[in-house]
């Protein structure tokens, strides 16, 4: 009989398609057997617990340039540490193209930030903000071949936005190479107009961040992004969707047979724009884009997850410290909401909140939970079946969950680099008790037990949704 390195015994093993009570045998960092009575050097008793694929957070921002005097709260050490504590075993941050700097050079610098720092595995998306002839014609095609198979483009922000022609150029490269384009869909000019109107009227508190970015600017940009993708005939992922109107644009496209994918995030399920209306500058803790909406929008996002319009659930972790002059309370922030850094922390809270609000409250099945948090991100971004499932041959990235554990969420449980969580005080049912990355324990009972630097970089295959886009002529 084979003796495995580790056996996870007696738990309910759940994938996106099934659940079965069995042992999981791990050998050489991979899942080697599923069965009963397996023998191992180490036995992890999972009786009464769930054995789930480790989460894949496919939309996070870590150690990313954020403008003059502004510094993100998380580097790769703190970000991956929090991910592990929350049951996530792979994260996908963005390498931001720096203007006038070759993308290869930018990537080398970003890899250097991650080298030797990670507790979980990582893979990078590319943010395109200067689509030069060199980048489009030479660099991106070569980088796709090297495993950087997804690009993100922005339709807003002063220093990131691309116009429609530039987006079409990026989409054209994606079609030629089989890469997947991710789109931040908000109308830049409409937001500028609203911001200027609000500031003239003296409405500068954090709460007006949400007013400056109403649903219509997200809906319009979502429709425009879909239209541009249809024109080029390329798949597209609309990220961090916050409301029904934008969700219905995606559903409309899917019903027409267009290859349009959707993602929503934690904040759109449990926060609302009322959270931005705190005393003083407290509302700055909740400033992110798109902003949280209202209760009806929350229900729409749940509907999108339940019906498959949203195939991926991410955190959009974009952390800044609150009580910090390099963060939310930088010197200009009190003068107007426009200077409050956009983004909130959430990498460690993502899975527990979705489990508690989704599975424990009967809004989604265990299989749906695994699908949107692990299997679908892996399939969407070229990591499946190495990641995202519990199957023989897959990496032994596993989170063991106690589905009955009840606790109140506090920031110190998450151990990220921020100084707050926007989800402070949320009552949680269900919590990961052990996290394994490639068969090695990195978290046990809320304590980090893994080795910094064990996490590795993952080159990716082309997305199964985008690879067929490559021209055959």
SEFIVO-336341 format. One record per residue (C-alpha): residue in one letter; chain; x, y, z. Coordinates in steps of 0.1 Angstrom, whole numbers, plus 5000, padded with zeros to 4 digits. Each point is the difference from the previous one (the first is absolute). Layout:
SEFIVO-336341
(rec A A (X Y Z)),
...
***
This chain:
SEFIVO-336341
(rec X A (5000 5000 5000)),
(rec X A (5013 5035 4991)),
(rec X A (5008 5022 5029)),
(rec X A (4992 5036 4992)),
(rec X A (5018 5030 5013)),
(rec X A (4967 5013 5014)),
(rec X A (4965 4986 5002)),
(rec X A (4970 5022 5007)),
(rec X A (4976 4975 5015)),
(rec X A (4962 4998 5005)),
(rec X A (4990 5033 4986)),
(rec X A (4973 5009 4974)),
(rec X A (5019 5008 4968)),
(rec X A (4983 5026 4978)),
(rec X A (5008 5010 4965)),
(rec X A (4980 5022 4975)),
(rec X A (4982 4969 4988)),
(rec X A (4996 4976 5029)),
(rec X A (5005 4992 5037)),
(rec X A (5011 4967 5015)),
(rec X A (5013 4989 5034)),
(rec X A (5034 4985 4995)),
(rec X A (5037 5004 5009)),
(rec X A (5024 5020 4979)),
(rec X A (5035 4986 4996)),
(rec X A (5028 5025 4993)),
(rec X A (5034 4991 4985)),
(rec X A (5027 5023 4988)),
(rec X A (4978 5031 5003)),
(rec X A (4972 4986 4978)),
(rec X A (4968 4981 5006)),
(rec X A (5008 4963 4994)),
(rec X A (4969 4982 5011)),
(rec X A (4964 5004 5011)),
(rec X A (4987 4970 5020)),
(rec X A (4995 4984 5034)),
(rec X A (5024 4988 5026)),
(rec X A (5030 5017 4984)),
(rec X A (5033 4999 5019)),
(rec X A (5023 5030 5005)),
(rec X A (5029 5013 5019)),
(rec X A (4978 5027 5013)),
(rec X A (4962 4997 5005)),
(rec X A (4978 5031 5001)),
(rec X A (4967 4991 5015)),
(rec X A (4973 5018 4981)),
(rec X A (4970 4982 5016)),
(rec X A (4970 5023 5001)),
(rec X A (5018 5025 4977)),
(rec X A (5000 5010 4964)),
(rec X A (5030 4993 4977)),
(rec X A (4999 5027 4973)),
(rec X A (5024 5011 4972)),
(rec X A (5021 5029 5012)),
(rec X A (4986 5033 4989)),
(rec X A (5013 5019 4970)),
(rec X A (4996 5038 5004)),
(rec X A (5004 5011 4964)),
(rec X A (4997 5037 5006)),
(rec X A (5023 5016 5025)),
(rec X A (5023 5030 5001)),
(rec X A (5033 4996 5020)),
(rec X A (5031 5022 5001)),
(rec X A (4986 5020 4971)),
(rec X A (5011 5036 4992)),
(rec X A (4971 5023 5012)),
(rec X A (5010 5035 4993)),
(rec X A (5021 5027 5016)),
(rec X A (5003 4995 5038)),
(rec X A (4975 4971 5001)),
(rec X A (5012 4965 5010)),
(rec X A (4981 4968 4999)),
(rec X A (4997 4983 5034)),
(rec X A (5009 4965 4988)),
(rec X A (5032 4986 4986)),
(rec X A (5002 4964 4989)),
(rec X A (5009 4987 5035)),
(rec X A (4970 5015 5017)),
(rec X A (4976 4995 4971)),
(rec X A (5007 4963 4996)),
(rec X A (5000 4995 5038)),
(rec X A (4965 5014 5002)),
(rec X A (4989 4979 4970)),
(rec X A (5012 4968 5017)),
(rec X A (4982 5008 5032)),
(rec X A (4968 5004 4980)),
(rec X A (5003 4967 4981)),
(rec X A (5014 5014 4968)),
(rec X A (5029 4982 4984)),
(rec X A (5006 5019 4968)),
(rec X A (4997 5038 4994)),
(rec X A (5002 5019 4967)),
(rec X A (5012 5036 5005)),
(rec X A (5006 5025 4972)),
(rec X A (5033 5012 4986)),
(rec X A (4994 5036 4991)),
(rec X A (5017 5012 4968)),
(rec X A (5021 5030 5009)),
(rec X A (5000 5028 4974)),
(rec X A (5031 5002 4979)),
(rec X A (5013 4968 5016)),
(rec X A (5001 4968 4979)),
(rec X A (4975 4974 5013)),
(rec X A (5028 4974 5004)),
(rec X A (5019 5024 5023)),
(rec X A (4968 5007 5020)),
(rec X A (4994 4963 5003)),
(rec X A (5035 4993 5012)),
(rec X A (4996 5026 5027)),
(rec X A (4966 4985 5011)),
(rec X A (5014 4965 5001)),
(rec X A (5028 5013 5022)),
(rec X A (4974 5013 5025)),
(rec X A (4984 4966 5002)),
(rec X A (5032 4979 5000)),
(rec X A (5004 4981 5033)),
(rec X A (4971 5018 5016)),
(rec X A (4969 4979 4993)),
(rec X A (4982 4975 5021)),
(rec X A (4976 4989 4972)),
(rec X A (5004 4998 4963)),
(rec X A (4997 5030 4977)),
(rec X A (4995 5009 4964)),
(rec X A (4999 5034 4984)),
(rec X A (4975 5018 4977)),
(rec X A (5014 5029 4979)),
(rec X A (4984 5035 5002)),
(rec X A (5003 5018 4967)),
(rec X A (5000 5038 5003)),
(rec X A (5024 5009 4971)),
(rec X A (4992 4979 4970)),
(rec X A (5030 5009 4978)),
(rec X A (5008 4984 4967)),
(rec X A (5030 4982 5017)),
(rec X A (4977 4986 5027)),
(rec X A (4972 4990 4977)),
(rec X A (5021 4986 4972)),
(rec X A (5029 4984 5018)),
(rec X A (4999 4999 5038)),
(rec X A (4965 4987 5007)),
(rec X A (5000 4972 4975)),
(rec X A (5033 4988 5015)),
(rec X A (4987 5003 5035)),
(rec X A (4969 4980 4993)),
(rec X A (5023 4972 4988)),
(rec X A (5018 5003 5033)),
(rec X A (4968 4994 5020)),
(rec X A (4987 5035 5006)),
(rec X A (4967 4992 4984)),
(rec X A (4977 5028 5013)),
(rec X A (5000 5038 4996)),
(rec X A (4979 5026 5019)),
(rec X A (4989 5033 4985)),
(rec X A (4984 5029 5018)),
(rec X A (4972 5022 4987)),
(rec X A (5005 5025 5028)),
(rec X A (5027 5016 5023)),
(rec X A (5022 5029 4988)),
(rec X A (5032 4979 4997)),
(rec X A (4985 4967 4988)),
(rec X A (4971 5006 4976)),
(rec X A (5002 4989 4964)),
(rec X A (4978 5015 4973)),
(rec X A (4978 4977 4979)),
(rec X A (5026 4998 4972)),
(rec X A (5027 4990 5024)),
(rec X A (4978 4973 5015)),
(rec X A (4992 4987 4965)),
(rec X A (5038 4998 4994)),
(rec X A (5005 4980 5032)),
(rec X A (4971 4977 4992)),
(rec X A (5014 4994 4965)),
(rec X A (5033 4988 5015)),
(rec X A (4980 4978 5024)),
(rec X A (4981 4985 4971)),
(rec X A (5033 4993 4981)),
(rec X A (5017 4984 5030)),
(rec X A (4972 4983 5019)),
(rec X A (5002 5022 5031)),
(rec X A (4971 5010 5021)),
(rec X A (4991 5037 5005)),
(rec X A (4986 5012 5033)),
(rec X A (4982 5034 5001)),
(rec X A (4994 5025 5028)),
(rec X A (4968 5015 4986)),
(rec X A (4992 5035 5011)),
(rec X A (4995 5031 4978)),
(rec X A (5030 5023 5007)),
(rec X A (4985 5032 4986)),
(rec X A (4967 4995 5018)),
(rec X A (5018 4996 5033)),
(rec X A (5021 5031 4994)),
(rec X A (4968 5019 4992)),
(rec X A (4983 4988 5032)),
(rec X A (5030 5006 5021)),
(rec X A (5004 5036 4989)),
(rec X A (4963 5007 5005)),
(rec X A (5001 4986 5035)),
(rec X A (5032 5019 5010)),
(rec X A (4985 5033 4987)),
(rec X A (4970 4994 5023)),
(rec X A (5023 4993 5029)),
(rec X A (4992 4963 5002)),
(rec X A (5035 4987 5007)),
(rec X A (4995 4974 5028)),
(rec X A (5008 4964 4994)),
(rec X A (4963 4991 4996)),
(rec X A (4999 5020 4967)),
(rec X A (5025 4975 4985)),
(rec X A (4970 4978 4994)),
(rec X A (4979 5029 4986)),
(rec X A (5027 5008 4975)),
(rec X A (4999 4964 4986)),
(rec X A (4963 4992 4996)),
(rec X A (4988 4967 4985)),
(rec X A (4995 5016 4966)),
(rec X A (5038 5006 4995)),
(rec X A (5007 4963 5007)),
(rec X A (4971 4988 4979)),
(rec X A (5010 5021 4970)),
(rec X A (5036 4990 5001)),
(rec X A (4991 4963 5004)),
(rec X A (4979 5001 4969)),
(rec X A (5027 5019 4981)),
(rec X A (5027 4975 5011)),
(rec X A (4978 4971 4988)),
(rec X A (4993 5018 4967)),
(rec X A (5038 5005 4994)),
(rec X A (5006 4964 5008)),
(rec X A (4973 4989 4976)),
(rec X A (5015 5022 4972)),
(rec X A (5034 4983 5004)),
(rec X A (4984 4966 5007)),
(rec X A (5019 4994 5032)),
(rec X A (4990 4987 5034)),
(rec X A (4999 5025 5029)),
(rec X A (4997 4999 5038)),
(rec X A (4981 5029 5016)),
(rec X A (5015 5003 5035)),
(rec X A (4986 5011 5033)),
(rec X A (4963 5005 4989)),
(rec X A (4980 5018 5027)),
(rec X A (4964 5002 4989)),
(rec X A (4971 4986 4980)),
(rec X A (5002 5023 4970)),
(rec X A (5036 4990 4992)),
(rec X A (4993 4964 5008)),
(rec X A (4971 4999 4976)),
(rec X A (5022 5014 4972)),
(rec X A (5022 4969 5006)),
(rec X A (4971 4977 5000)),
(rec X A (4986 5016 4969)),
(rec X A (5034 4993 4982)),
(rec X A (5002 4965 5013)),
(rec X A (4964 4992 4988)),
(rec X A (5011 5013 4965)),
(rec X A (5028 4975 5000)),
(rec X A (5028 5025 5006)),
(rec X A (5030 4988 5020)),
(rec X A (4996 5024 5029)),
(rec X A (5009 4991 5035)),
(rec X A (4991 5018 5032)),
(rec X A (5015 5004 5035)),
(rec X A (4987 5014 5032)),
(rec X A (5017 5006 5034)),
(rec X A (4994 4998 5037)),
(rec X A (4992 5037 5005)),
(rec X A (4971 4999 4977)),
(rec X A (4983 4972 5020)),
(rec X A (5003 5015 5035)),
(rec X A (5008 5037 4998)),
(rec X A (4978 5029 4988)),
(rec X A (5006 5036 4991)),
(rec X A (4987 5009 5035)),
(rec X A (5033 4987 5014)),
(rec X A (5017 5029 4983)),
(rec X A (4980 5024 5021)),
(rec X A (5019 4996 5033)),
(rec X A (5009 5028 5024)),
(rec X A (5030 5021 4989)),
(rec X A (5022 4981 4976)),
(rec X A (4988 4965 5011)),
(rec X A (4983 4996 4967)),
(rec X A (5034 5000 4983)),
(rec X A (5004 4964 5012)),
(rec X A (4974 4989 4975)),
(rec X A (5011 5020 4970)),
(rec X A (5005 4977 4970)),
(rec X A (4990 4999 4964)),
(rec X A (4974 4992 4990)),
(rec X A (4986 5010 5034)),
(rec X A (4976 4978 5020)),
(rec X A (4964 5007 4990)),
(rec X A (4968 4991 5019)),
(rec X A (4981 4969 5012)),
(rec X A (4984 4994 4967)),
(rec X A (5034 5000 4983)),
(rec X A (5012 4975 5026)),
(rec X A (4971 4977 4991)),
(rec X A (5008 5004 4963)),
(rec X A (5036 4990 5005)),
(rec X A (4988 4969 5019)),
(rec X A (4977 4992 4971)),
(rec X A (5030 5004 4976)),
(rec X A (5020 4975 5020)),
(rec X A (4971 4976 5004)),
(rec X A (4991 5000 4963)),
(rec X A (5035 4999 4987)),
(rec X A (5001 5035 4984)),
(rec X A (5030 5005 5024)),
(rec X A (5023 4970 4997)),
(rec X A (5027 5014 5022)),
(rec X A (5000 5015 5035)),
(rec X A (5030 5020 5011)),
(rec X A (5010 5025 5027)),
(rec X A (5014 5028 4979)),
(rec X A (5023 5004 5030)),
(rec X A (5015 5034 4996)),
(rec X A (5013 5010 5035)),
(rec X A (5009 5033 5014)),
(rec X A (5005 5009 5037)),
(rec X A (4973 5022 5014)),
(rec X A (5018 5021 5026)),
(rec X A (5030 5007 4978)),
(rec X A (5012 5030 4980)),
(rec X A (5010 4976 4973)),
(rec X A (4966 4984 5000)),
(rec X A (4963 5009 5004)),
(rec X A (5008 5031 5020)),
(rec X A (5027 5015 4978)),
(rec X A (5003 5038 5002)),
(rec X A (4977 5006 4970)),
(rec X A (4973 4975 5009)),
(rec X A (4981 5024 5024)),
(rec X A (4997 5025 4972)),
(rec X A (4980 4977 4977)),
(rec X A (4989 4964 4997)),
(rec X A (5019 4999 4966)),
(rec X A (5033 4998 5019)),
(rec X A (4991 4971 5022)),
(rec X A (5018 4969 4986)),
(rec X A (4976 4977 4984)),
(rec X A (5000 4965 5015)),
(rec X A (4992 4979 5030)),
(rec X A (5017 4970 5016)),
(rec X A (4983 4966 4998)),
(rec X A (5023 4972 4989)),
(rec X A (4997 4981 5033)),
(rec X A (4963 5006 5006)),
(rec X A (4988 4991 4965)),
(rec X A (4993 4963 5005)),
(rec X A (4986 5000 5035)),
(rec X A (4976 5028 4991)),
(rec X A (4987 4982 4969)),
(rec X A (4998 4967 5018)),
(rec X A (4981 5016 5029)),
(rec X A (4977 5022 4979)),
(rec X A (4996 4975 4972)),
(rec X A (5003 4964 5011)),
(rec X A (4989 5004 5036)),
(rec X A (4970 5021 4991)),
(rec X A (4989 4978 4972)),
(rec X A (5007 5024 4971)),
(rec X A (5024 4976 4983)),
(rec X A (5011 4963 5001)),
(rec X A (5034 4988 5011)),
(rec X A (5007 4991 4963)),
(rec X A (4991 5036 4989)),
(rec X A (5023 5013 5027)),
(rec X A (5029 4979 4988)),
(rec X A (4992 5009 4964)),
(rec X A (5001 5038 5003)),
(rec X A (5029 5001 5025)),
(rec X A (5024 4974 4986)),
(rec X A (4990 4979 4969)),
(rec X A (4987 5028 4978)),
(rec X A (5029 5024 5007)),
(rec X A (5024 4971 4992)),
(rec X A (4982 4993 4968)),
(rec X A (4996 5036 4990)),
(rec X A (5037 5009 5005)),
(rec X A (5017 4968 4987)),
(rec X A (5008 4982 5033)),
(rec X A (4976 4971 4998)),
(rec X A (5002 4971 5009)),
(rec X A (5033 5007 5017)),
(rec X A (4981 5023 5023)),
(rec X A (4964 5004 5010)),
(rec X A (4989 4965 5006)),
(rec X A (5007 4969 5021)),
(rec X A (5009 4973 4975)),
(rec X A (5028 4975 4995)),
(rec X A (5029 5019 4984)),
(rec X A (4990 5034 5012)),
(rec X A (5021 5021 5024)),
(rec X A (4991 4992 5036)),
(rec X A (4986 5036 5006)),
(rec X A (4974 4993 5026)),
(rec X A (4980 5018 5027)),
(rec X A (4984 4981 5028)),
(rec X A (4969 5018 5013)),
(rec X A (4980 4997 5032)),
(rec X A (4965 5009 4986)),
(rec X A (4985 5005 5035)),
(rec X A (5026 5023 5015)),
(rec X A (4985 5033 5010)),
(rec X A (5020 5032 5006)),
(rec X A (5000 5037 4997)),
(rec X A (5024 5014 4974)),
(rec X A (5027 5023 5012)),
(rec X A (5029 5015 4982)),
(rec X A (5027 4983 5021)),
(rec X A (4988 4966 4988)),
(rec X A (5009 5009 4964)),
(rec X A (5037 5010 5005)),
(rec X A (5002 5021 4969)),
(rec X A (5020 5033 4998)),
(rec X A (4970 5023 5004)),
(rec X A (4989 5014 5033)),
(rec X A (4963 4992 4996)),
(rec X A (4975 4978 4982)),
(rec X A (4968 5014 4985)),
(rec X A (4983 4968 5012)),
(rec X A (5007 5006 5037)),
(rec X A (4974 4984 5023)),
(rec X A (4984 4978 4974)),
(rec X A (4986 4968 5015)),
(rec X A (5015 4970 4981)),
(rec X A (4989 4964 4998)),
(rec X A (5026 4977 4986)),
(rec X A (5038 5004 5001)),
(rec X A (5031 4984 4985)),
(rec X A (5020 4981 5026)),
(rec X A (5029 4988 4979)),
(rec X A (5015 5012 4967)),
(rec X A (5024 4979 4979)),
(rec X A (5020 5012 4970)),
(rec X A (5014 4972 4979)),
(rec X A (4995 4976 5029)),
(rec X A (5018 5022 5026)),
(rec X A (4981 5016 5029)),
(rec X A (5002 5037 4999)),
(rec X A (4972 5008 5025)),
(rec X A (4986 4980 5029)),
(rec X A (4974 5012 5024)),
(rec X A (5005 5037 4992)),
(rec X A (5038 4998 5003)),
(rec X A (5025 5003 4972)),
(rec X A (5021 4968 4999)),
(rec X A (5014 5002 4965)),
(rec X A (5033 5013 4987)),
(rec X A (5003 5034 4984)),
(rec X A (5013 4994 4965)),
(rec X A (4983 4967 4996)),
(rec X A (4975 5016 4977)),
(rec X A (5010 4998 4963)),
(rec X A (4993 5019 4969)),
(rec X A (4976 4984 4975)),
(rec X A (5003 5004 4962)),
(rec X A (4966 4994 4986)),
(rec X A (4985 4983 4969)),
(rec X A (4976 5019 4979)),
(rec X A (4965 5003 5013)),
(rec X A (4977 4973 4987)),
(rec X A (4976 5029 4992)),
(rec X A (5025 5020 4980)),
(rec X A (5025 4975 4984)),
(rec X A (4976 4993 4971)),
(rec X A (5001 5037 4991)),
(rec X A (5033 4996 4982)),
(rec X A (4997 5006 4963)),
(rec X A (5006 4970 4978)),
(rec X A (5007 5020 4969)),
***
